[in-house]
Amino acid sequence: MVEGGHASRSASHVGRPDQVTASSRAVVTPRVRLTLRLCLVVLSLLPSMLMAKAYLTTFSHSDTGPGPFADALTYLAAGERLNVGHDLYTFGPGDRPLFVYPPSSTAALLSPPPIAAPWRLLALSPAGITLWIASGWLCLLGTMAYLVFRLGWPAAIVCALFFRPVGEQLAVVNMTAFFPALLVASWRFRAHPQIGLAIGSMAILKLAPATMFGWLAGSRPRALVWAAGAMTTFLVLGAIAAGPGAYVEYLGVATSPVSSPFSLAIQTGLPWLSMAILVGGLIASFLIRHEGLAFAVAIVASVAGNPALYGASLVPLLALLAPFLDGRSGTGDRTIRQFGTRRALPSSDTSQNVTAHASKQEVV
């Protein structure tokens, strides 16, 4: 009777959902899970790389459009002009010919003078532009791989949907290619005021990311000191590399009524709209009490308000995934749980409190 009853009880447990689930989980070993996650990373990056190949093929056969790595060549040409004593924003005799975008612009460069600081050095070596292109590809694709590896299939879908902007960015390698990495790092290490170095560098080199100052002022005010230090350093280096007069010339470039045909100001016929979006995003990201939402608003505003908006300019939006990293385990096995956190009290902007919070998450 005992044996029969035991057999009956054992048989009654066969096929129970909890046992089947436990058995299934046992099959998915950490090595298998890692392999599957890496496969997901590759699949999420493949569409962008194929799109980049298509763009580069098209550019290489174009007689009137941009050539391969057009934006990187624009920066290289700026460094070359300065190295031979020519002007930063005006073409001179013997200067490298460039595809000018937007077409209505006559300036040889649309970026602020500080961009001359690294490119005067990079232009001295034939390997300089190769280093820039390789770094841009590594930063952009590496950031996407990191997000997919940590967040799983939701991030993989987002990265796959961004195949066209990412592909175009890989084919031109604008400075914006580095922004997703800098933004994600700024969020992940936001407990440290040194993230201001990244935000300040982006703002002084591209202007539109200055909307991120609203997020810093509202959540991480100590980082503003580091941001100011980065901007001051770049301003001085720009004056040394291009001359103080370059800033006067840039005022004319920056205030000229030249915008990308894809900018919201041109699309809507409202010339003030781009600036209004940038200012509005700056203020809103300061006032919003939820830190993750404030971070997102600042990023969206910096992209939507960019007067030089085009496809490749959309890649900073990938950093909108960064706040979701707060709700993940170390291996990214769970689904997305939360989007950032509410703004902390001023006294909690310390590494000790953040470390304690991280430890609590690990225990959970």
N, C-alpha and C positions, 0 to 999 in steps of 0.2 A: 504493500500500500504506500509506503514511504517513497519507494523508488518510482512507483507509478505517479504519485502526486508530484514528485520532483520533476519527472519527465513532463507532466502536464504543465507545470508552472514554467518550465524551460521553453516548452513549445509555445506557450502563450506569449512569451517575450520575443519570439522570432518575428522579425519584420517591424518591430516598433520603430517609429520615426527617429527617436533620439539615438537608438543604436545604429541605425542606418547612416545617420548623419555623422556620428562619431567614426564609423568605419570609413566613410568617404573622406573625412578630413585626414584620417591616418594615411590615406593614399597620397594626398598632396603634401609631400615633404617640403621642407624649406628649400631644397635644391630645385625641386620642380616649380615651386612658387616663384623663385628667383628667375628661372628660365622663362616662365610664362610672362613675367613682368618685363624682362628684357625684350622678348618678342613683341610685346605691346609697344614698347618704346620705339623699336625699329619700324613697326607698321605705322605708327603715328608720324614719324619723321619722313617716311618714304614719299608721300605725296608732295611735300614741300620741296624735297630734293629733285624730284622729277620735274616739278614746275620750274625750279631754278634752271635746270638743264634746258628746258624749252625756252625760257626767257633769254638765256645766254646764246642759244642757237639763233633766235630771232634777232637779237641785238647785233650779233656778229655779221649778219647778212643785210643789215639796214644801212642805207646810204644817207638817210636824212634824220633818223632817230638816234637815240643814245647807243653807244657801243657797250660792250661788256664792262661791267664794274664802273659805270659812268660816274657815280658820285665819288668813288674812291679816286678816280682820275682827276676829278675837279679839285679835290683836296691836294692831290699830288702837284697839279699845275700851280696851285696857290703857293706851295712851298718852293717850287722851281722859280716862279716869278720873283719871289723875295730873295732867293739865293743869287740871282743875277742882277739885283738892284731895281727890279721893276715894281710896279704898283700892285697892291693886293687885290683891289677891286676893279682894275681897268686892264684890258688887254693891251699889250705892247708888241712891238716888232719882234718876231721870232718866238713868241710865246706859244705854248702848246694849244692847238685848237681844241675847243670843247663844244659839247652839246649843251646849249643854254636852256635851262628850265626854271621857271615858266617861260614860254616863248616870248612873252612881252617884255622880259627883263633884258637889260643891256649890261648888267653887272657881271663880272667874271666870277663872283662868289657871293653867296647870300648869307653865309655864316658869319658870326661875330669874329673880330680879330684874334681872340685867344686860340682859335683853331690853328693859327700859324705857328704857335709854339711847338707842338709835336711834329708838324709837317715840314718845317724847315730842316729838322733832323732826318725825318724819314725820306725826304727828297734827295738827301745826299748819297743814298745807297740804292742801287737797282733792286735790292731785296726789300726796300722799305714798303712798297705797295703790296708786295706778296705777304709781308708780315701783317699788314693791316687787314687784308682780305682773309687770311687764315684766322686771325684773332676774331674778326667779325663772325665768321662761320662758326667757330668754336663757341663763342659766347652765346649766340642765338640758338643754335641747335643744342648746345649743352644745357641751356636753361629749359628748353622744351623737354629734353630727356629727363631732367631732374623733376620737373612738375609731373610728368607722366608716371615716372617711377614711384613718386610719393603718393600721388592722388589716384592712380589707376585709370580705369576706362573713362571716367568723366573728363579728365584732362586730355586723354588721348583723342576723344571726340572733338574737343575744342581745338587742339593743335591740328588735327586733320582738316577741320573747317577753315583754318587760317592758312591753308596750303598756298593760296594765291598771293596774299600779302607777304608771307614768309619767303616764298619762292622769288618774288620780285626783289625783296630786300637782299637775299643772297646773291642776286644778279647785279645789284648796284653797290651794295655794302656802304650804305650811308652810316653816319654816326649813330643813327637811331638803332642800328643793329645791336648795339651794346646796352641799350636802355632796359630791355626786359631783365637782363642779368642784374643790373644795378638796382632796379626797382624791387625785384624779388629778394635780393640780398638786404636791401633797406628794410623790408618788412621783417624778414627772418631775424635780423640782428637789431631790431628797433629798440631793444633795451640799452643799446650802446649809443651815446650821442655822436660817435664818429660816423654814423650813417649820414650825417650832414655833409660829409665830404663828397659822397656820391650824388646827393641831391643838388648841392651847390655846383658841382662840376657839370651836371646835365643842364642846369639852368643857365649857366654862363656860356655854355657852348651851343645851346639850341634855343634858349629863351622860353619856349612854350612850357617846358617842365617846371617853370617857376610856380605853377599852380600847386606843386607839392609843398611849397612853403606853408600853405594853409594847414595841411595835415601836420607838419612839424610844429607849427606854432600852437596848434590846439592839443597835440598829444605828446610831443617830444620837444619842448621849447629849448632844452639845452643843446639840441642838435643844431639849432640855428647858428650858434657860435661857430661850430665847425663848418657849416655851410658858408658863412661869411668869410671864413679863412680860406676855403677853397676858391671862392669867387675872387677874392683879393689877389690870391696867388696867380690865378689865371689872367686876371687883368694886367698884372705887372709883367708876366711872361709875354702876354700879347703885345704890350707896349715895347718890350725889348725886341721881340721877333719881327714885328711889323711896323714899329714906330708909333708914337703917340698920335700922329696925324691920321692913322688908320681908323681910329675911333670916330673922328670927325667925318671921314668918308662913309663909315658904316651908318651914321645917323641918316645920311641921304638915302642909303640903300634900304634901311629898315622902315623909313617913313614914306618911301615911294609907293604909289598905288599899284603894286604888283602882287598878285596872289595866284596861287594855283587855280586852274579852271575847275578843280574838284573841291576847292575850299567851300565851306558853307556860306561864306560871304558872297562868293561869285554865284554859287548855285541858287541862292535866295534873292540875290540882287540887293542885299543889305550890307553895305561896306563896313558897317560898324559891328557886325555880328560876331566875327572871329574874336575881336578884342573883348566884346561883352562876355563871351563864353569863358575866356581865360580869366577875366576879373571875377566873374560870377563863380567859377569853379574854385578860385582861390579863397573867396569869402565863405562859400558853402562848406568847403572842406575844413575850414577853421571852426565853423559854428556847429557842424554835425557832431553829436555826442558819441556816436558809435564809431570806434576807431577804424574798423574794417571798411565801413561804408564811406567814411571820410577819405580813406586811402583810395578807394575805388572812384569816388567822385573827382578827386584831383587828377587821377590818371585819365579818365574819360574826357575831362575838360581840356587837358593838355593836348590830347589828340584831336578832338572835335574843333578846338579853337586854333589849331595850327594853320596859319595862312598859306603854308607850303604843303598842304595836305595832298597826298596821293597814296596809292595802294600800299607801298612799302612803309608808309608812316603809321600804319595801323598796328604794327607788331608790338608796341608797348602795351597794348590791351591784353596781351598774354599774361601780364603781371597781375591782372584781376584775379587770377587763380591763387595768388600768394596767400591771402587771408584764410583760405580754406585749409592751408597746411596746419593751422592751429588745431584742427579737429582730427588730426591723423595720428596713428601710431607710428613708431619708428620705421616700420616696413611698409606702411601704407596699405594694410590689408582691409581696413574698414572703409565703408562708404563715407562720403562727405557728411560731417555732422554739424559744423558751424561755420560762420563767416566772420573771422576775427573776434574781437572782444569789445566790450564797452570801454570807453575811455577810462583810464586809471586815474586815481587821485594823484596829485603832484608828487607826493611822497613815495609812490610806488614806482616811479621812474628810475629804479635802481636795479642793478644786476642781481642783488640778493633776492628781491621779491620775485623777479622773473625766474630765477633759478628754482626757487621754491615752487612756483606755479608749474614749471616744467616737470619737476620731480613728482608733483601731485598727479599730473597727467600720466606719467609713466606708471605710477602705482595703479591708477584706474585702468 
